[in-house]
Amino acid sequence: MDRISCCVLDKICTLAPLGRYVVFSADELFEALPDDEEATITELKKAVKALTADGYIDLKYQDGEFFCAAPLKKLRPAPPAEPQTATLPPQPTEKTKQAAPVAVLLAAFAGGALGSLIISLIFALV
């Protein structure tokens, strides 16, 4: 959404409660625009049309420089952007470096014992 649309939506939301239709003049909406923006009635109409298309306002009618609109939802502020940092995988500590060979040895022993038990049971049943 561009700056003009944001300013127009903010002005409409401050002057009208959600869901209530209010008639706005173009001059009222021009007051909300920043001074550095060159605003014309066509730019204002484009902003109102974009707000209607996006579902922020409901436009009942538009007559020259008058708009009858009701705000449907307020513009939510964007969440603050977190700085992008590269996440590195956790580095193994000295304790995990020592425990890794022991864990592998125990897993291999348990697998061999379980396999031997299964084979012994098969031969005992046959």
N, C-alpha and C positions, 0 to 999 in steps of 0.2 A: 504494500500500500504506500502511495507517495505521500509527501509532506502535506500537500493541500488537502487530501482526503482525510488524513489524521486530524488536522486542525478543524476541518468542517465537522467531523464526527465528534470531536471533543466539545465544540460549541453547541451542537445539537443535544448532546448528552447533559450538558450543564443547564440548558434552558428548558428541557422537557424531561419528565420522568419516563422510565422505560414503558413502552407500549401506549403512550398517550400522544395523540396527534397535536401538533402545534404548527402554526403558520409562521414561517421565517421569511424575512426579506433578504435580498441579496446583500444589502448593506450590513445587516447583522452578521451574516456569515463572512463578509469581507473583513470585519473587525477581528476575527479570530486568526486570520492569516498573518504570517510573519511579514515584517516590513520589507525584507529582501526578496520576497516572492512577487513577481509581476502577475497579478490576478485579473482575469477578465471574466465576464459572465459565461463565456463558453467553457473556460477552465473550471468554473464553479459547477456548471451543469455536468461536465464530464466527471467531476469528483462525486457529485450526488448520484449520478448513474452508476459509478463503480461501487459506491457504498450500498446501493440498492441491490446490485448484482451479487455482491459478496454477503448479503444478508445482515448487514449492520443496521440499516434503516429500512422502513417501509414508506415509500413515497405515494401519498394518496393522489396528489395532483401537483402540477407545476404550471404556473400562469405567469408568463413573462419573468419578472424578477421576484416572484413569490413562490415559496415551496411549502407544501403541507406535508410534514414528515413526522414519523414516530421512531424513536430509537428502539431497536430490538435487542441489541446487546452492546456492551461496552468493549472498547478496545483493551485487551489485556496487555500489560507491559511485557516485553520480552524478558525471559529470565537472563540474569547476568551471565555473560559468556565467561567460561572458565578458561584459563590459559591452557593451551594445548601442550602437554608434556609427553614425551615418549616414555612409555612404561616398559621398564626392563623386567625380565623374568627374575624371580627371587634368586639370589646367589646362595649356593649351599654353604652352610656353616661347617665348622670343623667337626662338630658333633654328628651332623648328618653324613659327612664324608666317611667317618669311621663306622657308622651304623649300616651303611649301604651294603658292604660285602657280607656282613653277618645276616642281613635280611635276605639276600639272594641265596646264601647257603642254606638257610632254614627253609625257604620256599622250595628249593630243589630237593632237599631231603624229604619234605612233606609230600611232594608230588611223587617221588619214587616209592615211598612207603604206601601211599594210596593206590598207586598202580599195581604194586605187588599184591596188596590185599584184594583188589578186584580180580586179578588173574587167579589167585588162590581160591577165591569163592567160585569162580567159573569152573575150575577143575574139580572142586569138591562136589558140585552139583551134577556134573556130567559123568 
